[in-house]
Amino acid sequence: MIITTTDEIEDRDVTKVLGLVSGSSVRARHVGRDITAVFRNIVGGDVPEYTRLMAESREIALARMTERAEGMGANAVVGMRFMTAMIMSGAAEILVYGTAVVVEDDD
């Protein structure tokens, strides 16, 4: 599966546009991570506990989008984008979306 933020893939022709495809993940904070993050917030700097949480969420959302695209018969997703939104205090959604397509080599 080719996934790209561009609308075209170099050396490939889009032969079929299958439509919008998306995946999301909603994750809540963990009390243990919050305590550590509060201390980091006091002194400033990176908060690796939340960095890891968001990275895991992105990977889950990306895997869900990829699974849906494959289910539609796609072998690529173009124009892929990420979005985030706070769902409630302590929980955030990562949404990934793009256009599922079928591409062939440019030979």
N, C-alpha and C positions, 0 to 999 in steps of 0.2 A: 504494500500500500504506500503510495506516494502522498505525502501531506505537505502542502506548501501555502504560504501566505500570499503568494503571487496569483494572478488570474490565469497565467499560462505556465507551462512546463517546457523548458528548453528541450529541443529535439524530440518533442512528443506532440501528437495531434489529438485534440479532444474529439472523439468520434460520437459521444453521446453525453448529454447533460441529464443527470437523473434527479436533480433537485436538492433542496436544502437538507442538510443533515446536521444533527447536534448531539451533544452529550453534556451531562452536568453532574456535579457532585456538590452536596451540601455537607459541610463539616462543622462540628461544634468544637469550641475550645475545651481543653482539659484542665481541671483545677490545678493539677501539679504543674503543668506548663504555665498557667497563669501566675502562680506564685513566683516562679523563676523569672518570668517576663516582667513582673512588677519591679523586682530588684534591678533588672537590666534597664528598665525605663528610668529609674532613679539616677543611674550613673550614665545613661545614654549608650548608644551603639546598636549594633545588630542584635536581633532577637532570633537566634537560630531555631528555637522551638517552633515559632510561628512560620519561619521560612520553610522548615521541613513539612509542616502541616499543609501549607499552601502548595508546595511542590507535589506532595502526595495527591492532593485534590486535583491538580492539573493533570497528572498522569491518569487518574481514574476517569476524569471527564474525557480526555483524549482517547482512552481505550474504548469508552462507551460510544463515542462518535465514530470511531473506526469500525467497531462491530456493526453499527447501524449502516454505515456506508457499504461494507462488505455484503450485508444482507440485501441491499438494493442492487448488488451486482457491480458496484464500483471498484475500480482499482486505483483511484486517486481521489483526493479532496483538494480543491483549489479555493483560494480566497479565505483560508482558515483564519479565524480570529478568536481571541479569548475575551471574556467579560467577567467581571466580578460584581457581586451585590451582597449587601448585608441583608440577611433574611430576618434576623431578630438579634437581640443583644447576645453576643457570644457565638453566633453562627453565620457563616458566609457561604455563598454559592459561587462556584466557578462554572461558567458556561463556555463551551467551545462550539463553534459552528463554522460551516463552510458549504461549498457546493460539491456534491458527489458527482463524479464524472467517470467515464471510461476513456482511457487514453491508449494510443498505440505508438510504437516507435515511428520516427520520422523517416524511416528507410525507404 
